[in-house]
């Protein structure tokens, strides 16, 4: 059993919203779950897996500017703000901080609900206390 952790963070890399999906679920499916819980923001930094046109249009309807690079071989490469995209490292740093928690890094808890509770506890201690 594998799972993926998805996070919505603020500009400082602190998680605002977390959710887990099955490991075999497509990034496009994960993106639709993200749309419902987005806070008011000016920019959305995403990885290449979420470069679907419908996702970018949905962000624009919410008045959020997408900063998502195209996949490796696009028909017509679109521009994105590379300077803003470099700030995405804060999200990666947030994920790296979870590795300090051995229980999260090695996934002792096999039940997704218990694993998610452990992640919530780690998030609270790491970022908010």
Secondary structure, DSSP 8 states (H G I E B T S, - for coil): --EEEEEEE-TTS-EEEEEEEETTS-HHHHHHHHHHT--S-SEEEE-GGG--HHHHHHHHHTT-EEEE---TT-SS-----HHHHGGGHHHHHHHHHHTTSHHHHTT---SHHHHHHHHHHHHIIIII-
